[in-house]
Amino acid sequence: MADVVDRLITALNNHDVDAVMRCYRPDAVATWPDMEAGNPQEIGSYCTQMWEAFPDLRFTRWEKTACEDAIATEMVACGAQTGPYLLIGGEVLEATGRSISARCSCFWNVVDDLIASQRFYYDQLQVYAQLGMCLPPVFALSG
């Protein structure tokens, strides 16, 4: 079962959207800090958008643990932002040329050797700071 995660990481590093989508079940759900996708096409669209922003984006896996149908990894993602990067709220950060290096963790559930769900975590503040930005505080107005 853990083979599908290895195939996915290879597909991500090769920027091969078709190979990425073949790793997921048709009803797969994937979440990132900035988005949720409900099928392989949306997952592929998210990956394509990230590759446009970070054309040299690569993941290096540090650890992988599997228990029955659950797989967890710890990785580092590195790349230079040389393309437009879609931010939370729909704004676009034009190319900065700055590089990022961010530790990330991902948790997958696998069914029939395909990914059924994915939860991907990374520190957005760390990424934004490396790109020369900061997250604006948002306060709910009472009233």
N, CA, C and O atoms as CSV, one atom per row, in Angstrom:
chain,resi,resn,atom,element,x,y,z
A,1,MET,N,N,0.801,-1.205,0.000
A,1,MET,CA,C,0.000,0.000,0.000
A,1,MET,C,C,0.838,1.262,0.000
A,1,MET,O,O,0.462,2.260,-0.615
A,2,ALA,N,N,1.966,1.227,0.680
A,2,ALA,CA,C,2.815,2.414,0.746
A,2,ALA,C,C,3.431,2.746,-0.610
A,2,ALA,O,O,3.932,3.854,-0.805
A,3,ASP,N,N,3.401,1.793,-1.557
A,3,ASP,CA,C,3.963,2.039,-2.886
A,3,ASP,C,C,3.273,3.203,-3.587
A,3,ASP,O,O,3.922,3.956,-4.314
A,4,VAL,N,N,1.970,3.364,-3.382
A,4,VAL,CA,C,1.246,4.447,-4.050
A,4,VAL,C,C,1.773,5.800,-3.587
A,4,VAL,O,O,1.803,6.746,-4.375
A,5,VAL,N,N,2.181,5.911,-2.352
A,5,VAL,CA,C,2.739,7.175,-1.853
A,5,VAL,C,C,4.094,7.433,-2.510
A,5,VAL,O,O,4.400,8.568,-2.876
A,6,ASP,N,N,4.894,6.402,-2.659
A,6,ASP,CA,C,6.183,6.559,-3.352
A,6,ASP,C,C,5.955,6.977,-4.801
A,6,ASP,O,O,6.665,7.839,-5.319
A,7,ARG,N,N,4.958,6.365,-5.462
A,7,ARG,CA,C,4.641,6.749,-6.843
A,7,ARG,C,C,4.174,8.202,-6.904
A,7,ARG,O,O,4.534,8.939,-7.822
A,8,LEU,N,N,3.368,8.610,-5.917
A,8,LEU,CA,C,2.876,9.985,-5.893
A,8,LEU,C,C,4.019,10.977,-5.728
A,8,LEU,O,O,4.086,11.968,-6.455
A,9,ILE,N,N,4.908,10.728,-4.790
A,9,ILE,CA,C,6.028,11.653,-4.574
A,9,ILE,C,C,6.893,11.737,-5.828
A,9,ILE,O,O,7.354,12.821,-6.185
A,10,THR,N,N,7.118,10.618,-6.495
A,10,THR,CA,C,7.868,10.628,-7.754
A,10,THR,C,C,7.130,11.453,-8.803
A,10,THR,O,O,7.746,12.256,-9.503
A,11,ALA,N,N,5.808,11.261,-8.918
A,11,ALA,CA,C,5.013,12.022,-9.897
A,11,ALA,C,C,5.029,13.508,-9.578
A,11,ALA,O,O,5.127,14.334,-10.485
A,12,LEU,N,N,4.934,13.858,-8.298
A,12,LEU,CA,C,5.010,15.273,-7.909
A,12,LEU,C,C,6.362,15.865,-8.291
A,12,LEU,O,O,6.427,16.971,-8.829
A,13,ASN,N,N,7.426,15.143,-8.019
A,13,ASN,CA,C,8.763,15.649,-8.341
A,13,ASN,C,C,9.019,15.713,-9.842
A,13,ASN,O,O,9.822,16.525,-10.302
A,14,ASN,N,N,8.339,14.861,-10.606
A,14,ASN,CA,C,8.462,14.895,-12.068
A,14,ASN,C,C,7.490,15.873,-12.697
A,14,ASN,O,O,7.520,16.083,-13.909
A,15,HIS,N,N,6.616,16.484,-11.876
A,15,HIS,CA,C,5.581,17.404,-12.355
A,15,HIS,C,C,4.725,16.741,-13.430
A,15,HIS,O,O,4.424,17.336,-14.465
A,16,ASP,N,N,4.345,15.502,-13.160
A,16,ASP,CA,C,3.565,14.689,-14.086
A,16,ASP,C,C,2.128,14.605,-13.559
A,16,ASP,O,O,1.815,13.744,-12.736
A,17,VAL,N,N,1.266,15.494,-14.033
A,17,VAL,CA,C,-0.093,15.581,-13.512
A,17,VAL,C,C,-0.888,14.302,-13.773
A,17,VAL,O,O,-1.689,13.899,-12.930
A,18,ASP,N,N,-0.685,13.663,-14.912
A,18,ASP,CA,C,-1.418,12.422,-15.196
A,18,ASP,C,C,-1.028,11.325,-14.207
A,18,ASP,O,O,-1.888,10.597,-13.710
A,19,ALA,N,N,0.255,11.209,-13.927
A,19,ALA,CA,C,0.717,10.208,-12.957
A,19,ALA,C,C,0.213,10.536,-11.553
A,19,ALA,O,O,-0.117,9.630,-10.788
A,20,VAL,N,N,0.150,11.831,-11.206
A,20,VAL,CA,C,-0.408,12.227,-9.906
A,20,VAL,C,C,-1.850,11.750,-9.811
A,20,VAL,O,O,-2.221,11.098,-8.835
A,21,MET,N,N,-2.659,12.061,-10.799
A,21,MET,CA,C,-4.086,11.728,-10.750
A,21,MET,C,C,-4.322,10.219,-10.715
A,21,MET,O,O,-5.320,9.768,-10.152
A,22,ARG,N,N,-3.422,9.430,-11.306
A,22,ARG,CA,C,-3.567,7.968,-11.279
A,22,ARG,C,C,-3.318,7.383,-9.895
A,22,ARG,O,O,-3.611,6.209,-9.665
A,23,CYS,N,N,-2.791,8.167,-8.980
A,23,CYS,CA,C,-2.541,7.691,-7.616
A,23,CYS,C,C,-3.777,7.783,-6.724
A,23,CYS,O,O,-3.788,7.220,-5.629
A,24,TYR,N,N,-4.809,8.480,-7.172
A,24,TYR,CA,C,-5.989,8.747,-6.347
A,24,TYR,C,C,-7.214,7.983,-6.842
A,24,TYR,O,O,-7.378,7.751,-8.039
A,25,ARG,N,N,-8.063,7.599,-5.901
A,25,ARG,CA,C,-9.377,7.042,-6.235
A,25,ARG,C,C,-10.232,8.139,-6.873
A,25,ARG,O,O,-9.981,9.319,-6.628
A,26,PRO,N,N,-11.221,7.789,-7.674
A,26,PRO,CA,C,-12.085,8.813,-8.281
A,26,PRO,C,C,-12.816,9.682,-7.260
A,26,PRO,O,O,-13.136,10.836,-7.544
A,27,ASP,N,N,-13.082,9.133,-6.072
A,27,ASP,CA,C,-13.785,9.882,-5.028
A,27,ASP,C,C,-12.846,10.416,-3.947
A,27,ASP,O,O,-13.286,10.743,-2.845
A,28,ALA,N,N,-11.564,10.504,-4.259
A,28,ALA,CA,C,-10.569,10.944,-3.273
A,28,ALA,C,C,-10.819,12.380,-2.824
A,28,ALA,O,O,-11.301,13.218,-3.586
A,29,VAL,N,N,-10.479,12.633,-1.570
A,29,VAL,CA,C,-10.534,13.976,-0.995
A,29,VAL,C,C,-9.140,14.309,-0.499
A,29,VAL,O,O,-8.508,13.511,0.194
A,30,ALA,N,N,-8.665,15.493,-0.858
A,30,ALA,CA,C,-7.343,15.940,-0.436
A,30,ALA,C,C,-7.457,17.332,0.163
A,30,ALA,O,O,-8.165,18.188,-0.367
A,31,THR,N,N,-6.759,17.556,1.268
A,31,THR,CA,C,-6.755,18.882,1.888
A,31,THR,C,C,-5.323,19.358,2.069
A,31,THR,O,O,-4.409,18.587,2.359
A,32,TRP,N,N,-5.172,20.650,1.887
A,32,TRP,CA,C,-3.953,21.387,2.165
A,32,TRP,C,C,-4.364,22.562,3.055
A,32,TRP,O,O,-5.560,22.813,3.201
A,33,PRO,N,N,-3.430,23.279,3.645
A,33,PRO,CA,C,-3.832,24.422,4.475
A,33,PRO,C,C,-4.642,25.466,3.712
A,33,PRO,O,O,-5.431,26.200,4.306
A,34,ASP,N,N,-4.448,25.531,2.402
A,34,ASP,CA,C,-5.092,26.580,1.622
A,34,ASP,C,C,-6.169,26.089,0.659
A,34,ASP,O,O,-6.707,26.884,-0.113
A,35,MET,N,N,-6.499,24.783,0.687
A,35,MET,CA,C,-7.484,24.291,-0.274
A,35,MET,C,C,-7.950,22.890,0.086
A,35,MET,O,O,-7.260,22.142,0.779
A,36,GLU,N,N,-9.136,22.556,-0.401
A,36,GLU,CA,C,-9.641,21.185,-0.339
A,36,GLU,C,C,-10.076,20.795,-1.744
A,36,GLU,O,O,-10.715,21.577,-2.448
A,37,ALA,N,N,-9.724,19.581,-2.142
A,37,ALA,CA,C,-10.081,19.075,-3.464
A,37,ALA,C,C,-10.903,17.804,-3.292
A,37,ALA,O,O,-10.623,16.986,-2.416
A,38,GLY,N,N,-11.921,17.646,-4.136
A,38,GLY,CA,C,-12.840,16.530,-3.991
A,38,GLY,C,C,-12.741,15.470,-5.057
A,38,GLY,O,O,-13.583,14.573,-5.096
A,39,ASN,N,N,-11.748,15.531,-5.928
A,39,ASN,CA,C,-11.562,14.490,-6.941
A,39,ASN,C,C,-10.168,14.659,-7.561
A,39,ASN,O,O,-9.529,15.696,-7.381
A,40,PRO,N,N,-9.703,13.644,-8.287
A,40,PRO,CA,C,-8.347,13.722,-8.854
A,40,PRO,C,C,-8.128,14.923,-9.780
A,40,PRO,O,O,-7.020,15.457,-9.828
A,41,GLN,N,N,-9.153,15.357,-10.513
A,41,GLN,CA,C,-8.975,16.496,-11.414
A,41,GLN,C,C,-8.678,17.784,-10.619
A,41,GLN,O,O,-7.819,18.573,-11.013
A,42,GLU,N,N,-9.388,17.988,-9.508
A,42,GLU,CA,C,-9.114,19.159,-8.667
A,42,GLU,C,C,-7.734,19.056,-8.028
A,42,GLU,O,O,-7.032,20.057,-7.888
A,43,ILE,N,N,-7.350,17.844,-7.643
A,43,ILE,CA,C,-6.013,17.631,-7.077
A,43,ILE,C,C,-4.964,17.965,-8.132
A,43,ILE,O,O,-3.980,18.645,-7.840
A,44,GLY,N,N,-5.171,17.489,-9.350
A,44,GLY,CA,C,-4.246,17.784,-10.445
A,44,GLY,C,C,-4.168,19.265,-10.737
A,44,GLY,O,O,-3.087,19.784,-11.014
A,45,SER,N,N,-5.296,19.957,-10.679
A,45,SER,CA,C,-5.323,21.404,-10.904
A,45,SER,C,C,-4.506,22.130,-9.837
A,45,SER,O,O,-3.758,23.056,-10.149
A,46,TYR,N,N,-4.648,21.710,-8.582
A,46,TYR,CA,C,-3.875,22.318,-7.498
A,46,TYR,C,C,-2.376,22.108,-7.739
A,46,TYR,O,O,-1.582,23.037,-7.597
A,47,CYS,N,N,-2.001,20.884,-8.102
A,47,CYS,CA,C,-0.580,20.592,-8.354
A,47,CYS,C,C,-0.046,21.438,-9.504
A,47,CYS,O,O,1.053,21.986,-9.412
A,48,THR,N,N,-0.816,21.548,-10.586
A,48,THR,CA,C,-0.394,22.339,-11.741
A,48,THR,C,C,-0.186,23.798,-11.346
A,48,THR,O,O,0.773,24.437,-11.779
A,49,GLN,N,N,-1.082,24.311,-10.531
A,49,GLN,CA,C,-0.956,25.691,-10.048
A,49,GLN,C,C,0.320,25.870,-9.219
A,49,GLN,O,O,1.016,26.875,-9.363
A,50,MET,N,N,0.627,24.906,-8.357
A,50,MET,CA,C,1.850,24.996,-7.543
A,50,MET,C,C,3.097,24.905,-8.422
A,50,MET,O,O,4.079,25.608,-8.182
A,51,TRP,N,N,3.061,24.046,-9.433
A,51,TRP,CA,C,4.216,23.918,-10.328
A,51,TRP,C,C,4.415,25.174,-11.159
A,51,TRP,O,O,5.548,25.511,-11.505
A,52,GLU,N,N,3.331,25.875,-11.485
A,52,GLU,CA,C,3.469,27.135,-12.212
A,52,GLU,C,C,4.157,28.172,-11.325
A,52,GLU,O,O,4.995,28.940,-11.797
A,53,ALA,N,N,3.803,28.190,-10.052
A,53,ALA,CA,C,4.411,29.141,-9.122
A,53,ALA,C,C,5.845,28.750,-8.776
A,53,ALA,O,O,6.718,29.608,-8.649
A,54,PHE,N,N,6.079,27.441,-8.625
A,54,PHE,CA,C,7.389,26.913,-8.214
A,54,PHE,C,C,7.816,25.850,-9.225
A,54,PHE,O,O,7.675,24.658,-8.955
A,55,PRO,N,N,8.340,26.260,-10.392
A,55,PRO,CA,C,8.644,25.291,-11.452
A,55,PRO,C,C,9.683,24.235,-11.072
A,55,PRO,O,O,9.762,23.185,-11.711
A,56,ASP,N,N,10.471,24.505,-10.045
A,56,ASP,CA,C,11.472,23.529,-9.616
A,56,ASP,C,C,11.088,22.862,-8.292
A,56,ASP,O,O,11.952,22.303,-7.617
A,57,LEU,N,N,9.813,22.911,-7.912
A,57,LEU,CA,C,9.356,22.354,-6.643
A,57,LEU,C,C,9.686,20.870,-6.549
A,57,LEU,O,O,9.398,20.088,-7.455
A,58,ARG,N,N,10.305,20.502,-5.414
A,58,ARG,CA,C,10.679,19.107,-5.171
A,58,ARG,C,C,10.407,18.764,-3.726
A,58,ARG,O,O,10.544,19.596,-2.828
A,59,PHE,N,N,10.015,17.510,-3.520
A,59,PHE,CA,C,9.787,16.980,-2.181
A,59,PHE,C,C,10.854,15.940,-1.873
A,59,PHE,O,O,11.122,15.052,-2.682
A,60,THR,N,N,11.450,16.057,-0.716
A,60,THR,CA,C,12.396,15.056,-0.243
A,60,THR,C,C,11.781,14.403,0.984
A,60,THR,O,O,11.544,15.061,1.997
A,61,ARG,N,N,11.530,13.122,0.888
A,61,ARG,CA,C,10.927,12.400,2.010
A,61,ARG,C,C,11.986,12.066,3.044
A,61,ARG,O,O,13.044,11.528,2.718
A,62,TRP,N,N,11.685,12.393,4.298
A,62,TRP,CA,C,12.582,12.055,5.402
A,62,TRP,C,C,12.141,10.768,6.088
A,62,TRP,O,O,12.954,9.888,6.374
A,63,GLU,N,N,10.849,10.676,6.344
A,63,GLU,CA,C,10.320,9.523,7.064
A,63,GLU,C,C,9.023,9.069,6.404
A,63,GLU,O,O,8.284,9.869,5.831
A,64,LYS,N,N,8.768,7.773,6.498
A,64,LYS,CA,C,7.480,7.228,6.061
A,64,LYS,C,C,7.118,6.104,7.017
A,64,LYS,O,O,7.924,5.214,7.290
A,65,THR,N,N,5.892,6.162,7.521
A,65,THR,CA,C,5.389,5.140,8.427
A,65,THR,C,C,4.053,4.652,7.899
A,65,THR,O,O,3.206,5.452,7.501
A,66,ALA,N,N,3.867,3.348,7.895
A,66,ALA,CA,C,2.603,2.781,7.424
A,66,ALA,C,C,2.050,1.822,8.467
A,66,ALA,O,O,2.789,1.068,9.099
A,67,CYS,N,N,0.744,1.870,8.629
A,67,CYS,CA,C,0.035,0.959,9.524
A,67,CYS,C,C,-1.306,0.652,8.875
A,67,CYS,O,O,-2.190,1.506,8.806
A,68,GLU,N,N,-1.442,-0.572,8.403
A,68,GLU,CA,C,-2.640,-1.005,7.680
A,68,GLU,C,C,-2.891,-0.065,6.504
A,68,GLU,O,O,-2.055,0.007,5.603
A,69,ASP,N,N,-4.021,0.663,6.481
A,69,ASP,CA,C,-4.331,1.509,5.325
A,69,ASP,C,C,-3.926,2.963,5.528
A,69,ASP,O,O,-4.264,3.814,4.705
A,70,ALA,N,N,-3.208,3.264,6.607
A,70,ALA,CA,C,-2.791,4.642,6.906
A,70,ALA,C,C,-1.286,4.789,6.707
A,70,ALA,O,O,-0.496,3.947,7.133
A,71,ILE,N,N,-0.912,5.889,6.045
A,71,ILE,CA,C,0.501,6.169,5.775
A,71,ILE,C,C,0.776,7.615,6.172
A,71,ILE,O,O,-0.010,8.513,5.870
A,72,ALA,N,N,1.889,7.826,6.848
A,72,ALA,CA,C,2.304,9.172,7.242
A,72,ALA,C,C,3.714,9.413,6.729
A,72,ALA,O,O,4.559,8.518,6.752
A,73,THR,N,N,3.956,10.637,6.264
A,73,THR,CA,C,5.302,11.007,5.822
A,73,THR,C,C,5.679,12.349,6.409
A,73,THR,O,O,4.830,13.188,6.709
A,74,GLU,N,N,6.975,12.526,6.563
A,74,GLU,CA,C,7.545,13.829,6.866
A,74,GLU,C,C,8.480,14.143,5.710
A,74,GLU,O,O,9.313,13.322,5.326
A,75,MET,N,N,8.328,15.348,5.160
A,75,MET,CA,C,9.100,15.725,3.980
A,75,MET,C,C,9.567,17.169,4.124
A,75,MET,O,O,9.169,17.890,5.039
A,76,VAL,N,N,10.421,17.561,3.192
A,76,VAL,CA,C,10.739,18.969,3.027
A,76,VAL,C,C,10.442,19.315,1.567
A,76,VAL,O,O,10.788,18.569,0.651
A,77,ALA,N,N,9.797,20.461,1.376
A,77,ALA,CA,C,9.484,20.957,0.034
A,77,ALA,C,C,10.392,22.152,-0.236
A,77,ALA,O,O,10.507,23.054,0.593
A,78,CYS,N,N,11.031,22.151,-1.394
A,78,CYS,CA,C,11.941,23.243,-1.770
A,78,CYS,C,C,11.649,23.682,-3.198
A,78,CYS,O,O,11.321,22.869,-4.062
A,79,GLY,N,N,11.773,24.974,-3.423
A,79,GLY,CA,C,11.604,25.494,-4.774
A,79,GLY,C,C,11.675,27.005,-4.773
A,79,GLY,O,O,11.557,27.644,-3.728
A,80,ALA,N,N,11.869,27.571,-5.949
A,80,ALA,CA,C,11.915,29.025,-6.120
A,80,ALA,C,C,10.612,29.485,-6.756
A,80,ALA,O,O,10.126,28.879,-7.711
A,81,GLN,N,N,10.052,30.561,-6.216
A,81,GLN,CA,C,8.782,31.089,-6.715
A,81,GLN,C,C,9.068,32.028,-7.881
A,81,GLN,O,O,9.293,33.225,-7.703
A,82,THR,N,N,9.051,31.449,-9.078
A,82,THR,CA,C,9.353,32.225,-10.288
A,82,THR,C,C,8.130,32.393,-11.175
A,82,THR,O,O,8.230,32.853,-12.312
A,83,GLY,N,N,6.968,32.010,-10.635
A,83,GLY,CA,C,5.714,32.181,-11.361
A,83,GLY,C,C,4.655,32.711,-10.422
A,83,GLY,O,O,4.910,32.852,-9.226
A,84,PRO,N,N,3.462,33.012,-10.936
A,84,PRO,CA,C,2.393,33.553,-10.099
A,84,PRO,C,C,1.917,32.522,-9.077
A,84,PRO,O,O,1.711,31.354,-9.406
A,85,TYR,N,N,1.745,32.971,-7.838
A,85,TYR,CA,C,1.354,32.104,-6.726
A,85,TYR,C,C,0.015,32.584,-6.185
A,85,TYR,O,O,-0.104,33.712,-5.707
A,86,LEU,N,N,-0.988,31.719,-6.264
A,86,LEU,CA,C,-2.324,32.056,-5.785
A,86,LEU,C,C,-2.345,31.980,-4.269
A,86,LEU,O,O,-2.051,30.938,-3.685
A,87,LEU,N,N,-2.697,33.098,-3.636
A,87,LEU,CA,C,-2.716,33.191,-2.180
A,87,LEU,C,C,-4.114,32.941,-1.645
A,87,LEU,O,O,-5.097,32.952,-2.386
A,88,ILE,N,N,-4.179,32.716,-0.351
A,88,ILE,CA,C,-5.469,32.595,0.315
A,88,ILE,C,C,-6.243,33.884,0.056
A,88,ILE,O,O,-5.684,34.977,0.151
A,89,GLY,N,N,-7.507,33.760,-0.265
A,89,GLY,CA,C,-8.330,34.931,-0.547
A,89,GLY,C,C,-8.377,35.286,-2.019
A,89,GLY,O,O,-9.095,36.206,-2.410
A,90,GLY,N,N,-7.613,34.561,-2.854
A,90,GLY,CA,C,-7.689,34.768,-4.290
A,90,GLY,C,C,-6.697,35.756,-4.874
A,90,GLY,O,O,-6.651,35.928,-6.093
A,91,GLU,N,N,-5.898,36.414,-4.032
A,91,GLU,CA,C,-4.888,37.325,-4.567
A,91,GLU,C,C,-3.751,36.524,-5.187
A,91,GLU,O,O,-3.523,35.367,-4.833
A,92,VAL,N,N,-3.048,37.152,-6.109
A,92,VAL,CA,C,-1.927,36.497,-6.774
A,92,VAL,C,C,-0.638,37.235,-6.428
A,92,VAL,O,O,-0.543,38.453,-6.578
A,93,LEU,N,N,0.344,36.481,-5.966
A,93,LEU,CA,C,1.679,37.027,-5.726
A,93,LEU,C,C,2.499,36.766,-6.981
A,93,LEU,O,O,2.767,35.619,-7.336
A,94,GLU,N,N,2.891,37.845,-7.644
A,94,GLU,CA,C,3.722,37.677,-8.835
A,94,GLU,C,C,5.089,37.122,-8.427
A,94,GLU,O,O,5.455,37.158,-7.252
A,95,ALA,N,N,5.824,36.621,-9.387
A,95,ALA,CA,C,7.104,35.968,-9.129
A,95,ALA,C,C,8.016,36.841,-8.277
A,95,ALA,O,O,8.216,38.021,-8.563
A,96,THR,N,N,8.562,36.242,-7.231
A,96,THR,CA,C,9.514,36.947,-6.359
A,96,THR,C,C,10.946,36.506,-6.621
A,96,THR,O,O,11.887,37.238,-6.312
A,97,GLY,N,N,11.119,35.320,-7.186
A,97,GLY,CA,C,12.449,34.755,-7.365
A,97,GLY,C,C,13.017,34.178,-6.079
A,97,GLY,O,O,14.123,33.636,-6.079
A,98,ARG,N,N,12.276,34.287,-4.983
A,98,ARG,CA,C,12.752,33.782,-3.689
A,98,ARG,C,C,12.529,32.276,-3.589
A,98,ARG,O,O,11.591,31.724,-4.163
A,99,SER,N,N,13.407,31.643,-2.854
A,99,SER,CA,C,13.303,30.202,-2.625
A,99,SER,C,C,12.632,29.920,-1.289
A,99,SER,O,O,12.741,30.693,-0.336
A,100,ILE,N,N,11.945,28.804,-1.251
A,100,ILE,CA,C,11.350,28.329,-0.009
A,100,ILE,C,C,11.916,26.964,0.334
A,100,ILE,O,O,12.333,26.207,-0.543
A,101,SER,N,N,11.923,26.668,1.607
A,101,SER,CA,C,12.233,25.343,2.126
A,101,SER,C,C,11.320,25.161,3.325
A,101,SER,O,O,11.474,25.838,4.342
A,102,ALA,N,N,10.375,24.248,3.205
A,102,ALA,CA,C,9.373,24.085,4.255
A,102,ALA,C,C,9.198,22.614,4.607
A,102,ALA,O,O,9.021,21.764,3.734
A,103,ARG,N,N,9.251,22.333,5.900
A,103,ARG,CA,C,8.944,20.988,6.363
A,103,ARG,C,C,7.441,20.783,6.239
A,103,ARG,O,O,6.656,21.700,6.479
A,104,CYS,N,N,7.059,19.590,5.867
A,104,CYS,CA,C,5.638,19.290,5.735
A,104,CYS,C,C,5.385,17.844,6.154
A,104,CYS,O,O,6.272,16.992,6.120
A,105,SER,N,N,4.162,17.611,6.541
A,105,SER,CA,C,3.718,16.265,6.903
A,105,SER,C,C,2.475,15.952,6.092
A,105,SER,O,O,1.671,16.834,5.787
A,106,CYS,N,N,2.335,14.697,5.753
A,106,CYS,CA,C,1.161,14.291,4.999
A,106,CYS,C,C,0.676,12.955,5.528
A,106,CYS,O,O,1.458,12.066,5.866
A,107,PHE,N,N,-0.648,12.845,5.588
A,107,PHE,CA,C,-1.290,11.626,6.058
A,107,PHE,C,C,-2.243,11.148,4.972
A,107,PHE,O,O,-3.098,11.897,4.499
A,108,TRP,N,N,-2.080,9.897,4.590
A,108,TRP,CA,C,-2.886,9.310,3.531
A,108,TRP,C,C,-3.639,8.094,4.052
A,108,TRP,O,O,-3.145,7.366,4.912
A,109,ASN,N,N,-4.831,7.883,3.525
A,109,ASN,CA,C,-5.559,6.633,3.696
A,109,ASN,C,C,-5.652,6.002,2.323
A,109,ASN,O,O,-6.022,6.655,1.348
A,110,VAL,N,N,-5.312,4.727,2.257
A,110,VAL,CA,C,-5.229,4.013,0.988
A,110,VAL,C,C,-6.276,2.905,0.966
A,110,VAL,O,O,-6.436,2.167,1.938
A,111,VAL,N,N,-6.985,2.798,-0.152
A,111,VAL,CA,C,-7.967,1.740,-0.374
A,111,VAL,C,C,-7.679,1.144,-1.751
A,111,VAL,O,O,-7.614,1.868,-2.744
A,112,ASP,N,N,-7.508,-0.168,-1.807
A,112,ASP,CA,C,-7.241,-0.864,-3.075
A,112,ASP,C,C,-6.057,-0.247,-3.816
A,112,ASP,O,O,-6.109,-0.047,-5.030
A,113,ASP,N,N,-4.996,0.051,-3.078
A,113,ASP,CA,C,-3.752,0.593,-3.632
A,113,ASP,C,C,-3.895,1.961,-4.291
A,113,ASP,O,O,-3.059,2.341,-5.111
A,114,LEU,N,N,-4.950,2.707,-3.942
A,114,LEU,CA,C,-5.115,4.087,-4.408
A,114,LEU,C,C,-5.413,4.972,-3.200
A,114,LEU,O,O,-5.980,4.513,-2.209
A,115,ILE,N,N,-5.033,6.220,-3.290
A,115,ILE,CA,C,-5.245,7.155,-2.190
A,115,ILE,C,C,-6.715,7.544,-2.141
A,115,ILE,O,O,-7.284,8.019,-3.124
A,116,ALA,N,N,-7.323,7.330,-0.964
A,116,ALA,CA,C,-8.729,7.691,-0.757
A,116,ALA,C,C,-8.835,9.064,-0.094
A,116,ALA,O,O,-9.764,9.823,-0.371
A,117,SER,N,N,-7.881,9.376,0.781
A,117,SER,CA,C,-7.876,10.695,1.415
A,117,SER,C,C,-6.448,11.102,1.717
A,117,SER,O,O,-5.558,10.274,1.908
A,118,GLN,N,N,-6.266,12.423,1.750
A,118,GLN,CA,C,-4.950,13.005,2.004
A,118,GLN,C,C,-5.130,14.256,2.851
A,118,GLN,O,O,-6.009,15.078,2.590
A,119,ARG,N,N,-4.293,14.389,3.862
A,119,ARG,CA,C,-4.242,15.606,4.675
A,119,ARG,C,C,-2.790,16.062,4.693
A,119,ARG,O,O,-1.920,15.395,5.253
A,120,PHE,N,N,-2.547,17.198,4.075
A,120,PHE,CA,C,-1.192,17.714,3.875
A,120,PHE,C,C,-1.032,18.973,4.724
A,120,PHE,O,O,-1.842,19.895,4.628
A,121,TYR,N,N,0.005,19.014,5.550
A,121,TYR,CA,C,0.220,20.132,6.460
A,121,TYR,C,C,1.597,20.757,6.231
A,121,TYR,O,O,2.599,20.055,6.091
A,122,TYR,N,N,1.625,22.082,6.196
A,122,TYR,CA,C,2.883,22.813,6.201
A,122,TYR,C,C,2.621,24.164,6.858
A,122,TYR,O,O,1.472,24.584,6.989
A,123,ASP,N,N,3.660,24.823,7.259
A,123,ASP,CA,C,3.542,26.097,7.953
A,123,ASP,C,C,3.463,27.218,6.920
A,123,ASP,O,O,4.474,27.616,6.341
A,124,GLN,N,N,2.236,27.728,6.694
A,124,GLN,CA,C,2.056,28.790,5.707
A,124,GLN,C,C,2.826,30.050,6.088
A,124,GLN,O,O,3.364,30.728,5.213
A,125,LEU,N,N,2.888,30.371,7.366
A,125,LEU,CA,C,3.608,31.561,7.798
A,125,LEU,C,C,5.081,31.457,7.425
A,125,LEU,O,O,5.689,32.442,7.006
A,126,GLN,N,N,5.654,30.270,7.575
A,126,GLN,CA,C,7.046,30.049,7.191
A,126,GLN,C,C,7.232,30.292,5.694
A,126,GLN,O,O,8.180,30.964,5.288
A,127,VAL,N,N,6.343,29.755,4.881
A,127,VAL,CA,C,6.430,29.931,3.427
A,127,VAL,C,C,6.251,31.398,3.066
A,127,VAL,O,O,7.042,31.947,2.298
A,128,TYR,N,N,5.218,32.042,3.612
A,128,TYR,CA,C,4.967,33.445,3.313
A,128,TYR,C,C,6.157,34.319,3.725
A,128,TYR,O,O,6.542,35.228,2.989
A,129,ALA,N,N,6.737,34.051,4.892
A,129,ALA,CA,C,7.893,34.836,5.356
A,129,ALA,C,C,9.069,34.666,4.396
A,129,ALA,O,O,9.766,35.636,4.098
A,130,GLN,N,N,9.297,33.454,3.913
A,130,GLN,CA,C,10.397,33.223,2.979
A,130,GLN,C,C,10.153,33.919,1.645
A,130,GLN,O,O,11.093,34.217,0.909
A,131,LEU,N,N,8.880,34.177,1.340
A,131,LEU,CA,C,8.536,34.903,0.117
A,131,LEU,C,C,8.485,36.414,0.347
A,131,LEU,O,O,8.167,37.173,-0.569
A,132,GLY,N,N,8.799,36.849,1.575
A,132,GLY,CA,C,8.827,38.279,1.885
A,132,GLY,C,C,7.480,38.843,2.288
A,132,GLY,O,O,7.264,40.052,2.213
A,133,MET,N,N,6.568,37.973,2.716
A,133,MET,CA,C,5.218,38.397,3.079
A,133,MET,C,C,4.956,38.101,4.551
A,133,MET,O,O,5.777,37.499,5.242
A,134,CYS,N,N,3.797,38.538,5.003
A,134,CYS,CA,C,3.307,38.124,6.309
A,134,CYS,C,C,1.798,37.964,6.207
A,134,CYS,O,O,1.141,38.615,5.394
A,135,LEU,N,N,1.267,37.093,7.039
A,135,LEU,CA,C,-0.175,36.892,7.039
A,135,LEU,C,C,-0.830,38.046,7.786
A,135,LEU,O,O,-0.431,38.339,8.913
A,136,PRO,N,N,-1.818,38.709,7.201
A,136,PRO,CA,C,-2.492,39.784,7.924
A,136,PRO,C,C,-3.420,39.205,8.975
A,136,PRO,O,O,-4.069,38.186,8.740
A,137,PRO,N,N,-3.488,39.850,10.139
A,137,PRO,CA,C,-4.434,39.352,11.136
A,137,PRO,C,C,-5.863,39.639,10.682
A,137,PRO,O,O,-6.146,40.689,10.107
A,138,VAL,N,N,-6.745,38.698,10.946
A,138,VAL,CA,C,-8.151,38.850,10.586
A,138,VAL,C,C,-8.952,38.716,11.875
A,138,VAL,O,O,-8.826,37.732,12.605
A,139,PHE,N,N,-9.779,39.725,12.138
A,139,PHE,CA,C,-10.580,39.719,13.355
A,139,PHE,C,C,-12.047,39.745,12.976
A,139,PHE,O,O,-12.461,40.512,12.107
A,140,ALA,N,N,-12.824,38.909,13.627
A,140,ALA,CA,C,-14.280,38.914,13.402
A,140,ALA,C,C,-14.878,40.133,14.077
A,140,ALA,O,O,-14.539,40.463,15.214
A,141,LEU,N,N,-15.756,40.785,13.372
A,141,LEU,CA,C,-16.447,41.940,13.937
A,141,LEU,C,C,-17.700,41.453,14.633
A,141,LEU,O,O,-18.489,40.702,14.061
A,142,SER,N,N,-17.874,41.876,15.844
A,142,SER,CA,C,-19.108,41.507,16.548
A,142,SER,C,C,-20.177,42.537,16.242
A,142,SER,O,O,-19.906,43.720,16.038
A,143,GLY,N,N,-21.362,42.055,16.220
A,143,GLY,CA,C,-22.298,43.074,15.987
A,143,GLY,C,C,-23.608,42.788,15.572
A,143,GLY,O,O,-24.407,43.704,15.375
